[in-house]
Amino acid sequence: MRVIEPHLHGELISTPDVEGMAVAGVEAAVLLGTYVVKVGTSPQTIFDYYNHILTWYAGLLREYDIQPFFGLGIPALGISDKEAETMYSQLKEFLKKPGVVAIGEIGLEFGTDNEVNKFKAQLEIAKELNLPVICHTPIPRAHHKPSIVNKVLSIIREVEFRPDRILIDHISEGTIETVLKAGCWAGISCAMDKLSAKEAAKLAQTYSSEKILVNSERGWAHNGYFSVPRVALEMKMLGMKRNQIEQITFDNPVQFFGLKLEF
């Protein structure tokens, strides 16, 4: 099966992780900025880290013939409105760098005014630069998950952002239909604090003709960076055909991000 990893966080991967991804058949990956930093983290520290993603982590993926792409943004948590205002112009310059294909990971965790302000501002930047957006939402089993997803959709309508240009990530069984009916893409995250491979595969089977991506998100543990190949295997065991599986694990990421692959 052909596989692209559409949501990877470099700070949590090691050389053995990347080697394992390559052995599992991952051909390309989208490395994302973090949605949360410790309060007091300076804006320059964030941009220094983004430079590290664009150079060191990209080089690590290339060593194992995994083509790197990038999504960058101002974290939803840990950055004040005042700090964010000083970062937007520099963020725009980073978003113009080679291989950057999206703004992300941005979005809402608790739906505070601070989160909403940064989310709206970055949706406007995405419109200006014609970039898709990867939108963070709470973990699937969070009690406030539905209300945050609804708030995200309300903001998208308010700022008149094209729903087909945003992926609502970490989707749950109870929110996926709402997201797809709104015209957005749905990200199914297979990780220890998200969905199991079996749960993710069942969702993918149910909505296999829709705008769906499967990702490992952070992985955290239990070989999380092999999550997408594991979900592909579970989909196969459910009786899905190869072309149905590869639409989700390969074709859809290419379409959503507009990836220009080297192979």
C-alpha positions as CSV (number, residue, x, y, z in Angstrom):
1,M,0.0,0.0,0.0
2,R,1.2,3.5,-0.8
3,V,1.3,5.7,2.3
4,I,1.8,9.4,3.1
5,E,2.0,10.6,6.8
6,P,0.0,13.9,6.8
7,H,0.6,14.9,10.4
8,L,4.0,14.3,12.0
9,H,5.8,16.2,14.8
10,G,9.5,16.2,14.5
11,E,10.3,16.8,18.1
12,L,9.1,13.3,19.0
13,I,10.8,11.2,16.3
14,S,14.2,9.5,16.3
15,T,16.3,7.9,13.6
16,P,14.9,4.4,14.3
17,D,11.4,5.9,14.0
18,V,12.1,7.3,10.6
19,E,13.8,4.1,9.5
20,G,10.7,2.2,10.6
21,M,8.4,4.6,8.7
22,A,10.4,4.0,5.6
23,V,10.3,0.2,6.0
24,A,6.6,0.4,6.6
25,G,6.2,2.1,3.2
26,V,5.8,5.8,4.1
27,E,6.8,7.7,1.0
28,A,6.3,11.3,2.2
29,A,5.4,13.2,5.4
30,V,4.1,16.6,6.4
31,L,6.0,17.9,9.4
32,L,4.0,20.3,11.5
33,G,4.6,23.0,14.0
34,T,3.3,22.4,17.5
35,Y,-0.1,23.7,18.7
36,V,1.1,24.2,22.3
37,V,4.2,25.7,23.9
38,K,5.1,26.5,27.5
39,V,4.0,30.0,28.6
40,G,6.9,32.3,28.4
41,T,8.4,30.7,25.3
42,S,9.8,33.5,23.1
43,P,8.5,34.0,19.6
44,Q,12.1,33.7,18.3
45,T,12.5,30.3,20.0
46,I,9.5,29.1,18.0
47,F,10.9,30.4,14.7
48,D,14.3,28.9,15.6
49,Y,12.5,25.5,16.0
50,Y,10.7,26.0,12.7
51,N,14.1,26.5,11.0
52,H,15.2,23.2,12.7
53,I,12.1,21.5,11.2
54,L,12.9,22.9,7.7
55,T,16.6,21.8,7.9
56,W,17.5,19.0,10.3
57,Y,14.3,17.1,10.5
58,A,13.8,17.4,6.8
59,G,17.3,16.0,6.3
60,L,16.6,13.1,8.5
61,L,13.5,12.1,6.5
62,R,15.4,12.5,3.2
63,E,18.1,10.1,4.5
64,Y,15.5,7.4,4.4
65,D,14.0,8.5,1.1
66,I,10.9,10.0,2.7
67,Q,10.0,13.3,1.0
68,P,9.4,16.1,3.6
69,F,6.7,18.7,3.4
70,F,5.8,21.3,6.1
71,G,3.0,23.0,7.9
72,L,3.8,25.9,10.2
73,G,1.7,28.3,12.4
74,I,1.5,30.2,15.6
75,P,0.7,27.8,18.5
76,A,-2.9,27.8,19.8
77,L,-1.7,27.6,23.4
78,G,1.1,29.4,25.2
79,I,1.4,32.5,23.0
80,S,-0.4,35.7,24.0
81,D,-2.3,37.9,21.6
82,K,0.3,40.6,22.0
83,E,3.1,38.1,21.2
84,A,1.2,36.7,18.3
85,E,0.8,40.2,16.7
86,T,4.6,40.4,16.5
87,M,4.9,37.0,14.8
88,Y,2.4,37.2,11.9
89,S,4.7,39.0,9.4
90,Q,7.6,36.6,10.1
91,L,5.2,33.6,9.9
92,K,4.2,34.8,6.4
93,E,7.8,34.7,5.3
94,F,8.3,31.1,6.6
95,L,5.1,30.0,4.8
96,K,6.7,31.1,1.5
97,K,9.7,28.8,2.0
98,P,10.2,25.7,-0.3
99,G,8.2,22.7,0.8
100,V,5.7,24.5,3.0
101,V,2.3,23.3,2.0
102,A,0.0,24.4,4.8
103,I,-0.7,26.4,7.9
104,G,-0.8,24.2,11.0
105,E,-1.2,22.9,13.4
106,I,-3.5,25.7,14.5
107,G,-7.0,25.6,16.0
108,L,-8.8,25.3,19.3
109,E,-8.4,23.2,22.4
110,F,-10.5,25.1,24.9
111,G,-12.1,27.8,22.7
112,T,-10.7,30.8,24.7
113,D,-10.7,34.3,23.2
114,N,-6.9,34.0,22.8
115,E,-7.1,30.8,20.8
116,V,-10.0,32.2,18.7
117,N,-8.1,35.4,17.9
118,K,-5.0,33.5,16.7
119,F,-7.1,31.1,14.7
120,K,-9.0,33.8,12.9
121,A,-5.8,35.7,12.1
122,Q,-4.2,32.7,10.7
123,L,-7.2,31.8,8.6
124,E,-6.9,35.2,7.0
125,I,-3.2,34.6,6.3
126,A,-4.1,31.2,4.8
127,K,-6.6,33.0,2.5
128,E,-4.0,35.6,1.6
129,L,-1.3,33.0,0.7
130,N,-3.8,30.4,-0.7
131,L,-2.7,27.7,1.7
132,P,-4.8,24.9,3.3
133,V,-5.1,24.6,7.1
134,I,-4.7,21.8,9.5
135,C,-7.0,22.5,12.5
136,H,-6.4,21.0,15.9
137,T,-9.4,20.0,18.0
138,P,-9.5,18.2,21.4
139,I,-8.9,14.4,21.7
140,P,-11.9,12.3,20.4
141,R,-13.1,11.3,23.9
142,A,-12.9,14.8,25.4
143,H,-16.3,15.9,26.8
144,H,-16.1,19.3,25.1
145,K,-15.1,17.8,21.7
146,P,-18.5,18.4,19.9
147,S,-18.8,22.0,21.2
148,I,-15.3,22.9,20.0
149,V,-15.8,21.3,16.6
150,N,-19.0,23.4,16.3
151,K,-17.1,26.5,17.3
152,V,-14.4,25.8,14.7
153,L,-17.1,25.5,12.0
154,S,-18.8,28.7,13.1
155,I,-15.5,30.6,12.9
156,I,-14.8,29.2,9.4
157,R,-18.2,30.5,8.3
158,E,-17.7,33.8,10.0
159,V,-14.4,34.6,8.2
160,E,-15.7,33.0,5.0
161,F,-12.9,30.5,4.8
162,R,-13.4,27.8,2.2
163,P,-14.3,24.6,4.0
164,D,-12.7,22.4,1.4
165,R,-9.3,24.1,2.3
166,I,-9.4,23.0,6.0
167,L,-8.8,19.7,7.6
168,I,-10.5,19.3,11.0
169,D,-8.1,17.0,12.8
170,H,-8.4,14.4,15.6
171,I,-12.0,13.7,14.6
172,S,-14.3,11.4,16.5
173,E,-17.1,9.0,15.6
174,G,-19.6,11.6,17.0
175,T,-18.2,14.6,15.0
176,I,-17.0,13.2,11.7
177,E,-20.4,13.5,10.0
178,T,-20.8,17.1,11.1
179,V,-17.4,18.0,9.7
180,L,-18.0,16.3,6.4
181,K,-21.4,17.7,5.9
182,A,-19.9,21.2,6.5
183,G,-17.7,20.5,3.5
184,C,-14.4,20.2,5.4
185,W,-11.8,17.4,5.3
186,A,-11.7,15.1,8.3
187,G,-8.5,13.9,9.9
188,I,-8.6,10.5,11.7
189,S,-5.7,10.3,14.2
190,C,-4.5,6.9,15.3
191,A,-2.5,7.4,18.5
192,M,-2.6,6.2,22.1
193,D,-4.6,9.2,23.2
194,K,-6.8,9.3,20.0
195,L,-8.2,6.3,18.1
196,S,-6.9,2.7,17.8
197,A,-6.1,1.3,14.4
198,K,-9.3,-0.7,14.4
199,E,-11.4,2.3,15.4
200,A,-9.8,4.5,12.7
201,A,-10.2,1.8,10.0
202,K,-13.9,1.4,10.8
203,L,-14.5,5.1,10.5
204,A,-12.5,5.2,7.3
205,Q,-14.6,2.3,5.9
206,T,-17.9,4.0,6.8
207,Y,-16.9,7.2,5.1
208,S,-14.5,5.9,2.5
209,S,-15.8,8.0,-0.4
210,E,-15.5,11.2,1.6
211,K,-12.6,13.7,2.2
212,I,-10.7,11.7,4.8
213,L,-7.0,11.6,5.8
214,V,-5.5,9.2,8.4
215,N,-2.5,10.3,10.5
216,S,-0.4,9.3,13.5
217,E,-0.6,12.8,15.0
218,R,2.1,12.7,17.6
219,G,2.3,8.9,18.1
220,W,3.6,9.3,21.6
221,A,4.1,5.5,22.2
222,H,3.3,2.0,21.0
223,N,5.0,2.6,17.6
224,G,2.7,5.5,16.8
225,Y,4.6,6.5,13.7
226,F,3.6,3.2,12.1
227,S,0.0,4.1,12.7
228,V,-1.0,4.9,9.1
229,P,0.3,1.6,7.7
230,R,-1.4,-0.2,10.6
231,V,-4.7,1.5,9.8
232,A,-4.2,0.5,6.1
233,L,-3.8,-3.1,7.2
234,E,-7.0,-2.9,9.3
235,M,-8.9,-1.5,6.4
236,K,-7.6,-4.4,4.2
237,M,-8.8,-6.9,6.9
238,L,-12.2,-5.2,6.8
239,G,-12.5,-6.1,3.1
240,M,-11.7,-2.7,1.6
241,K,-10.1,-2.7,-1.8
242,R,-6.6,-1.5,-2.5
243,N,-7.8,1.5,-4.5
244,Q,-10.1,2.5,-1.6
245,I,-7.4,2.3,0.9
246,E,-4.8,4.2,-1.1
247,Q,-7.3,6.9,-1.8
248,I,-7.3,7.6,2.0
249,T,-3.6,6.9,2.7
250,F,-2.1,8.4,-0.4
251,D,-4.3,10.1,-2.9
252,N,-6.2,12.3,-0.4
253,P,-3.1,13.8,1.2
254,V,-1.7,14.6,-2.3
255,Q,-5.0,16.3,-3.2
256,F,-5.6,18.2,0.0
257,F,-2.0,19.6,0.3
258,G,-1.4,19.8,-3.5
259,L,1.8,17.8,-3.0
260,K,4.4,17.8,-5.8
261,L,6.0,14.4,-5.3
262,E,9.5,13.6,-6.6
263,F,8.7,9.9,-7.4
